[in-house]
């Protein structure tokens, strides 16, 4: 089954099939590591989150976009995410 892309003007997003929610939330973080494994349950978020493969239009950089419902969850992700 084909997954629809989301075009925001800033990004072209490809939803992860593991997303429980099909929503792009307000609090977002682009990580320029397209092949890093981001397992969302490991971060123990309190609110809803989604993960997208992302193409940043401004510089044509590929990566991933994490979007969070709660700003505290985005802060948690930024603090704990290590791409290595």
N, CA, C and O atoms as CSV, one atom per row, in Angstrom:
chain,resi,resn,atom,element,x,y,z
A,1,UNK,N,N,0.852,-1.183,0.000
A,1,UNK,CA,C,0.000,0.000,0.000
A,1,UNK,C,C,0.889,1.234,0.000
A,1,UNK,O,O,1.788,1.346,0.834
A,2,UNK,N,N,0.657,2.147,-0.906
A,2,UNK,CA,C,1.450,3.366,-1.008
A,2,UNK,C,C,1.096,4.336,0.118
A,2,UNK,O,O,-0.067,4.487,0.493
A,3,UNK,N,N,2.126,4.982,0.642
A,3,UNK,CA,C,1.922,5.964,1.698
A,3,UNK,C,C,1.978,7.346,1.079
A,3,UNK,O,O,2.894,7.646,0.313
A,4,UNK,N,N,1.027,8.174,1.396
A,4,UNK,CA,C,0.960,9.503,0.842
A,4,UNK,C,C,2.014,10.406,1.474
A,4,UNK,O,O,2.266,10.330,2.677
A,5,UNK,N,N,2.627,11.259,0.657
A,5,UNK,CA,C,3.576,12.235,1.171
A,5,UNK,C,C,2.834,13.460,1.674
A,5,UNK,O,O,1.690,13.716,1.298
A,6,UNK,N,N,3.510,14.209,2.530
A,6,UNK,CA,C,2.972,15.461,3.057
A,6,UNK,C,C,3.942,16.560,2.646
A,6,UNK,O,O,5.130,16.479,2.956
A,7,UNK,N,N,3.459,17.574,1.962
A,7,UNK,CA,C,4.286,18.705,1.567
A,7,UNK,C,C,3.911,19.909,2.413
A,7,UNK,O,O,2.772,20.374,2.378
A,8,UNK,N,N,4.885,20.415,3.180
A,8,UNK,CA,C,4.617,21.553,4.064
A,8,UNK,C,C,5.168,22.859,3.515
A,8,UNK,O,O,4.934,23.916,4.101
A,9,UNK,N,N,5.891,22.811,2.408
A,9,UNK,CA,C,6.582,23.993,1.910
A,9,UNK,C,C,8.026,23.991,2.388
A,9,UNK,O,O,8.942,24.316,1.633
A,10,UNK,N,N,8.220,23.622,3.644
A,10,UNK,CA,C,9.562,23.521,4.214
A,10,UNK,C,C,10.127,22.106,4.038
A,10,UNK,O,O,11.332,21.926,3.863
A,11,UNK,N,N,9.243,21.112,4.088
A,11,UNK,CA,C,9.645,19.714,4.004
A,11,UNK,C,C,8.712,18.931,3.084
A,11,UNK,O,O,7.543,19.275,2.915
A,12,UNK,N,N,9.263,17.868,2.495
A,12,UNK,CA,C,8.456,16.805,1.910
A,12,UNK,C,C,8.628,15.640,2.874
A,12,UNK,O,O,9.747,15.189,3.120
A,13,UNK,N,N,7.520,15.156,3.415
A,13,UNK,CA,C,7.560,14.149,4.472
A,13,UNK,C,C,6.962,12.839,4.003
A,13,UNK,O,O,5.981,12.802,3.260
A,14,UNK,N,N,7.587,11.761,4.463
A,14,UNK,CA,C,7.141,10.416,4.163
A,14,UNK,C,C,6.862,9.730,5.497
A,14,UNK,O,O,7.801,9.388,6.216
A,15,UNK,N,N,5.605,9.523,5.840
A,15,UNK,CA,C,5.265,8.955,7.157
A,15,UNK,C,C,5.836,7.552,7.366
A,15,UNK,O,O,5.894,6.742,6.440
A,16,UNK,N,N,6.248,7.290,8.581
A,16,UNK,CA,C,6.701,5.960,8.960
A,16,UNK,C,C,5.482,5.051,9.078
A,16,UNK,O,O,4.459,5.459,9.628
A,17,UNK,N,N,5.580,3.837,8.573
A,17,UNK,CA,C,4.442,2.921,8.718
A,17,UNK,C,C,4.198,2.516,10.172
A,17,UNK,O,O,3.148,1.958,10.489
A,18,UNK,N,N,5.157,2.792,11.053
A,18,UNK,CA,C,4.995,2.455,12.461
A,18,UNK,C,C,4.292,3.556,13.256
A,18,UNK,O,O,3.985,3.358,14.431
A,19,UNK,N,N,4.034,4.701,12.642
A,19,UNK,CA,C,3.336,5.778,13.346
A,19,UNK,C,C,1.958,5.315,13.796
A,19,UNK,O,O,1.211,4.712,13.025
A,20,UNK,N,N,1.633,5.600,15.041
A,20,UNK,CA,C,0.294,5.309,15.539
A,20,UNK,C,C,-0.669,6.428,15.163
A,20,UNK,O,O,-1.883,6.226,15.123
A,21,UNK,N,N,-0.123,7.602,14.891
A,21,UNK,CA,C,-0.933,8.773,14.551
A,21,UNK,C,C,-0.494,9.282,13.191
A,21,UNK,O,O,0.687,9.211,12.854
A,22,UNK,N,N,-1.409,9.782,12.425
A,22,UNK,CA,C,-1.123,10.310,11.085
A,22,UNK,C,C,-1.216,11.834,11.094
A,22,UNK,O,O,-1.884,12.437,10.254
A,23,UNK,N,N,-0.527,12.443,12.068
A,23,UNK,CA,C,-0.627,13.883,12.282
A,23,UNK,C,C,0.771,14.477,12.338
A,23,UNK,O,O,1.691,13.858,12.873
A,24,UNK,N,N,0.933,15.672,11.789
A,24,UNK,CA,C,2.165,16.439,11.944
A,24,UNK,C,C,1.915,17.429,13.075
A,24,UNK,O,O,1.112,18.352,12.936
A,25,UNK,N,N,2.613,17.230,14.202
A,25,UNK,CA,C,2.397,18.064,15.381
A,25,UNK,C,C,3.225,19.346,15.313
A,25,UNK,O,O,4.144,19.465,14.503
A,26,UNK,N,N,2.888,20.284,16.162
A,26,UNK,CA,C,3.492,21.624,16.154
A,26,UNK,C,C,4.982,21.622,16.506
A,26,UNK,O,O,5.746,22.383,15.914
A,27,UNK,N,N,5.401,20.809,17.429
A,27,UNK,CA,C,6.777,20.817,17.926
A,27,UNK,C,C,7.588,19.795,17.124
A,27,UNK,O,O,7.335,18.592,17.188
A,28,UNK,N,N,8.573,20.307,16.364
A,28,UNK,CA,C,9.269,19.458,15.402
A,28,UNK,C,C,10.778,19.611,15.507
A,28,UNK,O,O,11.298,20.670,15.858
A,29,UNK,N,N,11.465,18.511,15.188
A,29,UNK,CA,C,12.926,18.522,15.155
A,29,UNK,C,C,13.389,17.741,13.931
A,29,UNK,O,O,13.080,16.558,13.784
A,30,UNK,N,N,14.133,18.414,13.054
A,30,UNK,CA,C,14.739,17.761,11.899
A,30,UNK,C,C,16.108,17.258,12.311
A,30,UNK,O,O,16.910,18.010,12.865
A,31,UNK,N,N,16.375,15.998,12.045
A,31,UNK,CA,C,17.702,15.443,12.304
A,31,UNK,C,C,18.280,15.001,10.959
A,31,UNK,O,O,17.655,14.209,10.254
A,32,UNK,N,N,19.462,15.500,10.595
A,32,UNK,CA,C,20.031,15.216,9.275
A,32,UNK,C,C,20.718,13.852,9.203
A,32,UNK,O,O,21.816,13.728,8.660
A,33,UNK,N,N,20.077,12.856,9.743
A,33,UNK,CA,C,20.610,11.488,9.765
A,33,UNK,C,C,19.535,10.557,9.198
A,33,UNK,O,O,18.757,9.976,9.955
A,34,UNK,N,N,19.489,10.413,7.861
A,34,UNK,CA,C,18.389,9.638,7.274
A,34,UNK,C,C,18.399,8.156,7.635
A,34,UNK,O,O,17.367,7.493,7.531
A,35,UNK,N,N,19.545,7.627,8.055
A,35,UNK,CA,C,19.620,6.195,8.334
A,35,UNK,C,C,19.722,5.864,9.818
A,35,UNK,O,O,19.859,4.696,10.182
A,36,UNK,N,N,19.658,6.868,10.671
A,36,UNK,CA,C,19.691,6.612,12.115
A,36,UNK,C,C,18.405,5.897,12.522
A,36,UNK,O,O,17.320,6.222,12.039
A,37,UNK,N,N,18.542,4.930,13.406
A,37,UNK,CA,C,17.361,4.233,13.914
A,37,UNK,C,C,16.769,5.043,15.061
A,37,UNK,O,O,17.416,5.254,16.087
A,38,UNK,N,N,15.551,5.486,14.875
A,38,UNK,CA,C,14.845,6.240,15.916
A,38,UNK,C,C,13.648,5.389,16.325
A,38,UNK,O,O,12.661,5.299,15.596
A,39,UNK,N,N,13.744,4.773,17.484
A,39,UNK,CA,C,12.673,3.929,18.005
A,39,UNK,C,C,11.923,4.760,19.044
A,39,UNK,O,O,12.357,4.874,20.191
A,40,UNK,N,N,10.806,5.332,18.638
A,40,UNK,CA,C,10.081,6.284,19.480
A,40,UNK,C,C,9.720,5.760,20.871
A,40,UNK,O,O,9.824,6.525,21.830
A,41,UNK,N,N,9.301,4.499,21.037
A,41,UNK,CA,C,8.961,4.033,22.393
A,41,UNK,C,C,10.119,4.112,23.388
A,41,UNK,O,O,9.891,4.217,24.593
A,42,UNK,N,N,11.354,4.062,22.897
A,42,UNK,CA,C,12.515,4.151,23.792
A,42,UNK,C,C,12.596,5.488,24.531
A,42,UNK,O,O,13.221,5.572,25.588
A,43,UNK,N,N,11.975,6.523,23.989
A,43,UNK,CA,C,12.054,7.848,24.595
A,43,UNK,C,C,10.997,8.074,25.675
A,43,UNK,O,O,11.047,9.076,26.389
A,44,UNK,N,N,10.052,7.161,25.798
A,44,UNK,CA,C,8.994,7.231,26.821
A,44,UNK,C,C,8.304,8.595,26.843
A,44,UNK,O,O,8.220,9.244,27.886
A,45,UNK,N,N,7.816,9.016,25.687
A,45,UNK,CA,C,7.115,10.287,25.563
A,45,UNK,C,C,5.799,10.254,26.327
A,45,UNK,O,O,5.188,9.196,26.478
A,46,UNK,N,N,5.371,11.397,26.799
A,46,UNK,CA,C,4.084,11.492,27.497
A,46,UNK,C,C,2.940,11.750,26.540
A,46,UNK,O,O,1.828,11.272,26.763
A,47,UNK,N,N,3.190,12.492,25.486
A,47,UNK,CA,C,2.150,12.815,24.506
A,47,UNK,C,C,2.329,12.010,23.224
A,47,UNK,O,O,3.138,11.085,23.156
A,48,UNK,N,N,1.568,12.380,22.228
A,48,UNK,CA,C,1.641,11.704,20.933
A,48,UNK,C,C,2.834,12.226,20.132
A,48,UNK,O,O,3.178,13.405,20.211
A,49,UNK,N,N,3.454,11.340,19.368
A,49,UNK,CA,C,4.598,11.700,18.524
A,49,UNK,C,C,4.491,10.975,17.188
A,49,UNK,O,O,3.849,9.930,17.080
A,50,UNK,N,N,5.131,11.549,16.173
A,50,UNK,CA,C,5.201,10.901,14.869
A,50,UNK,C,C,6.612,11.054,14.318
A,50,UNK,O,O,7.356,11.958,14.698
A,51,UNK,N,N,6.952,10.157,13.423
A,51,UNK,CA,C,8.266,10.148,12.796
A,51,UNK,C,C,8.080,10.106,11.284
A,51,UNK,O,O,7.254,9.356,10.764
A,52,UNK,N,N,8.860,10.921,10.593
A,52,UNK,CA,C,8.791,10.990,9.142
A,52,UNK,C,C,10.189,10.945,8.552
A,52,UNK,O,O,11.119,11.512,9.125
A,53,UNK,N,N,10.351,10.284,7.423
A,53,UNK,CA,C,11.529,10.511,6.600
A,53,UNK,C,C,11.288,11.876,5.971
A,53,UNK,O,O,10.161,12.199,5.596
A,54,UNK,N,N,12.339,12.674,5.856
A,54,UNK,CA,C,12.116,14.055,5.435
A,54,UNK,C,C,13.140,14.523,4.414
A,54,UNK,O,O,14.314,14.155,4.452
A,55,UNK,N,N,12.651,15.341,3.508
A,55,UNK,CA,C,13.496,16.054,2.556
A,55,UNK,C,C,13.300,17.538,2.849
A,55,UNK,O,O,12.209,18.079,2.666
A,56,UNK,N,N,14.375,18.195,3.310
A,56,UNK,CA,C,14.291,19.633,3.608
A,56,UNK,C,C,14.478,20.386,2.301
A,56,UNK,O,O,15.526,20.276,1.663
A,57,UNK,N,N,13.476,21.146,1.900
A,57,UNK,CA,C,13.436,21.812,0.604
A,57,UNK,C,C,14.533,22.874,0.474
A,57,UNK,O,O,15.136,22.998,-0.592
A,58,UNK,N,N,14.799,23.629,1.518
A,58,UNK,CA,C,15.735,24.756,1.447
A,58,UNK,C,C,17.128,24.347,0.981
A,58,UNK,O,O,17.750,25.050,0.184
A,59,UNK,N,N,17.618,23.213,1.475
A,59,UNK,CA,C,18.982,22.802,1.122
A,59,UNK,C,C,19.051,21.389,0.550
A,59,UNK,O,O,20.136,20.835,0.376
A,60,UNK,N,N,17.893,20.813,0.260
A,60,UNK,CA,C,17.787,19.467,-0.311
A,60,UNK,C,C,18.445,18.396,0.557
A,60,UNK,O,O,18.930,17.383,0.052
A,61,UNK,N,N,18.453,18.630,1.850
A,61,UNK,CA,C,19.047,17.680,2.803
A,61,UNK,C,C,18.008,16.623,3.159
A,61,UNK,O,O,16.839,16.937,3.382
A,62,UNK,N,N,18.444,15.373,3.209
A,62,UNK,CA,C,17.588,14.277,3.632
A,62,UNK,C,C,17.819,14.011,5.114
A,62,UNK,O,O,18.921,14.213,5.624
A,63,UNK,N,N,16.792,13.565,5.790
A,63,UNK,CA,C,16.903,13.253,7.213
A,63,UNK,C,C,15.600,12.701,7.723
A,63,UNK,O,O,14.848,12.061,6.989
A,64,UNK,N,N,15.337,12.955,8.996
A,64,UNK,CA,C,14.105,12.519,9.630
A,64,UNK,C,C,13.529,13.679,10.429
A,64,UNK,O,O,14.261,14.533,10.927
A,65,UNK,N,N,12.225,13.695,10.541
A,65,UNK,CA,C,11.545,14.729,11.309
A,65,UNK,C,C,10.714,14.053,12.389
A,65,UNK,O,O,9.854,13.219,12.105
A,66,UNK,N,N,10.985,14.426,13.624
A,66,UNK,CA,C,10.194,13.961,14.753
A,66,UNK,C,C,9.240,15.094,15.088
A,66,UNK,O,O,9.665,16.239,15.237
A,67,UNK,N,N,7.961,14.789,15.207
A,67,UNK,CA,C,6.999,15.819,15.594
A,67,UNK,C,C,6.294,15.372,16.868
A,67,UNK,O,O,5.865,14.225,16.990
A,68,UNK,N,N,6.185,16.295,17.804
A,68,UNK,CA,C,5.633,15.996,19.133
A,68,UNK,C,C,4.449,16.892,19.435
A,68,UNK,O,O,4.406,18.056,19.036
A,69,UNK,N,N,3.509,16.334,20.134
A,69,UNK,CA,C,2.344,17.078,20.597
A,69,UNK,C,C,2.725,18.024,21.739
A,69,UNK,O,O,2.192,19.130,21.834
A,70,UNK,N,N,3.647,17.592,22.603
A,70,UNK,CA,C,4.025,18.370,23.788
A,70,UNK,C,C,5.445,18.911,23.659
A,70,UNK,O,O,6.341,18.182,23.233
A,71,UNK,N,N,5.667,20.173,24.018
A,71,UNK,CA,C,7.024,20.724,23.934
A,71,UNK,C,C,8.013,19.993,24.841
A,71,UNK,O,O,9.192,19.892,24.504
A,72,UNK,N,N,7.560,19.490,25.972
A,72,UNK,CA,C,8.448,18.748,26.879
A,72,UNK,C,C,8.963,17.465,26.224
A,72,UNK,O,O,10.091,17.046,26.482
A,73,UNK,N,N,8.147,16.847,25.385
A,73,UNK,CA,C,8.582,15.642,24.682
A,73,UNK,C,C,9.667,15.963,23.656
A,73,UNK,O,O,10.609,15.191,23.480
A,74,UNK,N,N,9.533,17.102,22.983
A,74,UNK,CA,C,10.567,17.499,22.029
A,74,UNK,C,C,11.878,17.790,22.759
A,74,UNK,O,O,12.949,17.410,22.287
A,75,UNK,N,N,11.797,18.454,23.892
A,75,UNK,CA,C,12.996,18.710,24.699
A,75,UNK,C,C,13.636,17.395,25.124
A,75,UNK,O,O,14.861,17.267,25.103
A,76,UNK,N,N,12.830,16.427,25.506
A,76,UNK,CA,C,13.334,15.104,25.906
A,76,UNK,C,C,14.053,14.438,24.731
A,76,UNK,O,O,15.140,13.883,24.893
A,77,UNK,N,N,13.439,14.499,23.554
A,77,UNK,CA,C,14.066,13.907,22.377
A,77,UNK,C,C,15.409,14.580,22.083
A,77,UNK,O,O,16.407,13.898,21.849
A,78,UNK,N,N,15.436,15.904,22.095
A,78,UNK,CA,C,16.676,16.626,21.805
A,78,UNK,C,C,17.769,16.284,22.816
A,78,UNK,O,O,18.947,16.231,22.462
A,79,UNK,N,N,17.396,16.059,24.036
A,79,UNK,CA,C,18.364,15.742,25.091
A,79,UNK,C,C,18.891,14.311,24.959
A,79,UNK,O,O,20.072,14.066,25.208
A,80,UNK,N,N,18.030,13.366,24.571
A,80,UNK,CA,C,18.406,11.957,24.598
A,80,UNK,C,C,18.877,11.381,23.247
A,80,UNK,O,O,19.566,10.362,23.223
A,81,UNK,N,N,18.519,12.012,22.150
A,81,UNK,CA,C,18.861,11.448,20.840
A,81,UNK,C,C,20.351,11.575,20.569
A,81,UNK,O,O,20.926,12.661,20.640
A,82,UNK,N,N,20.951,10.453,20.261
A,82,UNK,CA,C,22.362,10.392,19.877
A,82,UNK,C,C,22.450,9.565,18.596
A,82,UNK,O,O,22.191,8.362,18.639
A,83,UNK,N,N,22.805,10.164,17.459
A,83,UNK,CA,C,22.800,9.439,16.199
A,83,UNK,C,C,23.881,8.380,16.058
A,83,UNK,O,O,23.814,7.555,15.147
A,84,UNK,N,N,24.869,8.384,16.932
A,84,UNK,CA,C,25.977,7.409,16.807
A,84,UNK,C,C,25.661,6.097,17.450
A,84,UNK,O,O,26.487,5.184,17.428
